């Protein structure tokens, strides 16, 4: 069984409908609904932007009660910076979904993505939600309905084998622009049929997000609407606790990583994805700072887009990251080829580096030579197409 993403876990169904959220797109699927057939424990990670969209504020309150079992989401409108009306519209979405599913309103999470500063057509969304058919096959419609500038849906799943049996984890995600560590304009909805304590789920989700969604960057912009939600309904009958938590966490992280890398690969105007591995840092925190700065550097990203072997930009980005960097101890390799070793330039074949930078997937390694800290992050090249897409976003 494969290709079901958010309905791969037992007991979950999904569906979508068109609500004409964005003017001129009346037939486009733009409202999604995901639900469990039984109570869940839930956890999530929301935007760290100080400008927080109304649906995130509402979802945060509902998550604090830990029993969310359904998600309603729309694309085409972020419902951000929309004042008191935006708060009422987010609540209207939750209310419509609760009525459709015969749930309490606080059992519904709300997510939105799209243009900031435009009021939602809440009544049209409510009518669309009332008519959504929920099925196990509805994952595909739901994965399309949450897309904005994405060119394709993002779907992932894993079956995790434990001593007492197998549990399933699956999810869908969207994101192509405003993608940066500490979340971004991405939505990710993940479900599992594991039976797990709320506190254990919360810790596992935070850790998984930190090493995956918070380690990607497309353009350095963090959004107002970032939302990753995980619902666990226990439908497998398998308890996940003790040492089994490590195995479960690995599977959850694998799903998150696959979704996160799919987001980078489908980034606006992206033609190449690069992985930066930092080692030898004074601490893991320092390694993370350096890796994230390298994925956020426009000079690094444009060099990669132009297949320019300008490795100095990599070291310069690390040096301004806030991490401890001593250039005389640092080394850089691109595609396994050393270009800078222990503080000095290394003789290398420029054509070989340009060839590696011409690939769709690029590997960069930076050893700071200061300790045992490590981190990995993923970034994307910066193209003229990215500028065009975002210059014309609201038109």
N, C-alpha and C positions, 0 to 999 in steps of 0.2 A: 504494500500500500504506500503510495507516494503522491506528492504533488497536491496535498490538501492543506498544508500550512496551518492556518488558524483553526481548522476543524479536524486536524490529524488526531488530536487528543480526544478521547472518548467523551461523549456528552456535550460537545460543543457544536453549534450550528451558526451559520452566517448567511447574510444576504445583502442586497443593495438595491437602490432605486434612483431614478433621476428626479431631482427637485428643482432644476433650473437655478441653482445657487448662484452661478455666474451668468450674467446677462449674455444672451446669445448662445447658450449651451444647454438648451432645455432637454435634449434627449440624452445627454451625457450622464452616466452613472456618477453621482456625486454625494450620495448619502449611504453609509454602510452601517450594518448592525451585526454585532457578534454577541452570542449569548450562551450560557450554560443551562443545562436542564435541571441543575441542582445548585444549592448554595456553594459558594467559593470562599476561599481566602484570597486576598489580593494584595498586590504591592506595585509600586511604580516609582519612577523617577521623572520629575518635571523640570521645566526650564529653570535655569539659574539667572536668566535675564531679569533685571529689576523691573522691566516693563512686562507684565504678565497678562496674558490673554484671559478673558472671562472663563472659557471652558477649563483652563488649567486651574484657576482658583476654585471653581466648583468641584472639579475632580479631586483636587487636593483634600477638600473637606470630606468628600465621600470615601477616599482612600483611608483617611484617619480612622474610620470605623472598621476598615479591613474586610468588608464583606461584599465588595463589588462583584457582580456576576454577569454584567452586560456592559457593552461599550457601544455608544452611538457616535459616529464621526461624520464630518462633512469635509469636502474639499471645495476650493474655489473662493473661500472667504475665511479669514483667520479669526473673525470676531474678537479682534484685539484693538485696544484704544477706542472702544465703542461705548464707554461710560456705563451708566446704570441700565440703559436699554440692552447693552451687550450682556450684562449679568442676567437680566430677565430672559433674554433669548437663549442663553446657555441652559438655564433652568427649564425653559420650554422644551428644548431638545430632550433633556433627561426625563421630563414628565411624559412626553410623547412615547419615548421608548419604554418607560415603566408601564404605561397604559397598554402598550402593545404586548408586553410580556407578562403582565399581571404581577409586577414587582413593586417594591417600595422605590421611591425616587432615589434614595441614597444608595441603592444597589446598582445604580447606573453611572458609569463614567462617561464623560463627554470630551471629545477632541475635535479640533477644527484646524484647517490649514488653508492658506491662500493669501489674498490681499489684506493688508492691515488697514484699519480705519474705515471700513464699510459695514453698515448694518446688515445683519443676516436676514434673509427672507424666512423668518421663523415659522410662519404659518405654512408655507410651501414645504418646508422641511418636515414639519409635524405630519402633514398629509402623506408625504412620501414614506415616513417611518411606519405609519399605520398600515401601509400596504406592502411592506417588505415581507417576502416569503423566506423563512429561515429553513435551510437544509444543510446537510453535510457537504453538498456540492457548491454551496454558496460562497465558499472561500474565494473563488476566482472573481466573482462579481465584487465582493468586498475589497479584494486587493486592488482592483481597478478603480473603484469608487473613491479611494483616498489619494489617488495620484493628482499632482498638479503639473509641474513641468517635467515630471518623470516620463521617460519614454517606454518604460516597461515595469510591470509589477515586481515586487520583491517578496519571495516566499521561501521559507526554510522549515525543516523539521528533522527531528531525531527520535529514535526509539532507544531508550536507555535501559540496559539490562542490569538489574540488581539481584542479589541473592534470593529475594522473595518474589521476583517476577519483573516484568517490564513495564515501564511507564513511558508515556509519549510527551514530547514537547514540540510545538509547532507555532509558527508565527507569520505575520505579514508586516510589511513596512513600506513607507514612502519617504522620499527625500531626494532632492537633486541640487537645490541651492540653499543658501543660508545654512551651510553645514560646517560645524566647527566643534572641536572638543568642548565638553561641558554641555553637550546636547546641541540641538540645532533645529531647523524647521523640518524635523523628522517626526513621524509617528511610527510607533512599532507596537503591535498588539500580539502578545504571546500567550498561549494557553498550554496548560498541562493537566493531565489526569492523575498526577501524583497526589497523594494525601500527605500534606506537609503543614507544620505549624506556621502560623502567621509570622512570628519573629524569625524563624529560619528562612522563610521565603523572602522576607524583606532584606535580610543580610545577603542572601544569595543573589538577589536581583541587583542590589547596589554594586556588588563586586563584579557581576557579569557586565553591567552597563559601563562601569569604569574602565574595563580593559578592552571594550569593543566600541560601543557607540561614542564613548568619550575619548576615543583614540583615533577618530577620523576627522578629516577636514577637506572641504571642497573649496571654500572661499573665505574662511576666517570670520564669518558672520554667525552669531548665535541668535536664535529666533525668540519670539515671544510665546511660542506655542509648543515647544518640545514636549513630547509625551511618550514614555515607554511604560506600558502596562502589562502585568503578568497576572493571569487568573489561574488558580489551581482548584479543581473541583473534586479531586479524590475519586473519580469514577473508576479508576483502575483497581481500587481497593488495596493498593500497595502503599504502605507507610514509608516515607523517606525521612530518616532520622539518623543520628549518630554518624558512623563512618559512611553510610550510604549518601549522606549529604555531599560528600566530596565528589562522588561519581555523578550525582544529579547536577551539581554545580558545573561540572565539566561539560555535560550535555547542554545545559542551558546556555553556557557561554559559547558553545559551538554554534547554536542557533543564532544567538545575538551577533556573533562574528560574521556569519554568512550573510545575514541581513545588512550589517554595517558595511561590509565590503561591496555588496551589491549596490548600496547607496552611493559609495564613492565612484564605482565604475560607471554609474549612470548619472554622474554629476553634470550640471549644466555646462555644455561645451567641452566636456572631458574627453580626451583621446588617450590618456595614459594614467595609470595609477602607480604610485611609488610607495614602497615600504621602507621605512627608516628604522633600523635597529641600532639602538644606542647601548653600548656596554662600557664597562670600566668607569662609570660615574661614581661620584662620592656617595651617592645614595640612589635608591630607586626614584625618589621624588625628583632629584636633579636630572636623572636620565629622562624622566617623563617631561620635565620642562624643556629640555633640549630637543627631544623628539617632536614635541608639539610645535615648538617654534619653527622647526625645519619644515613641517607640513604647512605652516601658516605663512611662510616667506614667499612673497610674490616674485622675488628674484630667483629663488630656487625653482619655483613653479614655471616661470617663463623660460628658464634655462632648460628645464626638462622638456617643455613643449617644443623648443627649438633645437633639441638634441645638442645643446652646447655643453661641452665638458668643463664647465666653470665650477669646479669643486670648491673654490674659495667661498662661494656663497653659502655652502653648507656649513662650513666652520664658522663663518661670520654670524649666521643665524643662531647657531648654538651659543656663541659668545654673548649674544644679547638676550638670551632666554631667561637669565636669572640663575641659571645653574653655574656651579663652579667649573670653569674651563681654563686649562692651562695649555696654550697652543703647542708648547714644546713637548707635551706628553701625548698629544692627540694623534690619531691615525684615521684615515678614511679609505674605504674601498667601495667601488661602484661596480656592481655585477661581479664581485669577487676579484676585481683588479685594483691593486693598491695604487692610490694617487697621491697620498700624503702619509708619511710614516714617521712616527715619533718626532713630530715637530718640523719635518722637512719635506719638501716636494719629492715625490718619487717619479722616476722615469716611467712613462706609460705610453701606450699606443693610443693616441687621441681618436683614431678611427674606431678602435674597439669600444671606447667609451661612448662615442657618438652612436655606434650601432646599438649598444645596450639602451641608451636613452631613446632610441627610435622604437623600442619595443612597447607593447601595450602594458606590460607589467615590469616594473623596474625595482631593483634592490640596491639599497644604500646602507652601508654599515659605518658607524662612527664609534670608535673606541677612545674614550677620554683619558684612559690610563691613570685613573685616580682612585679606583676602588672597585667594588663589586656590584654597583647599581646598574640595573638594566631596564629597558622599556622598549616597546614597539609602537609605532603609529603609522597611519596610512594617509597619504595625501594625493592630490590630483594636479595635473598640469593646468595652466591658465591660458585660455585661448581667446581669440577674437570672438568666437561664437558665444562664449560666456558673457562678454560685454554686450553683444547684440540682444541676447535673450533678456538680460536684466535692464537694458535700456528701453525695452519695449514691453515690459512685464504687464503694465496696467492698460496698455493700448492694444 
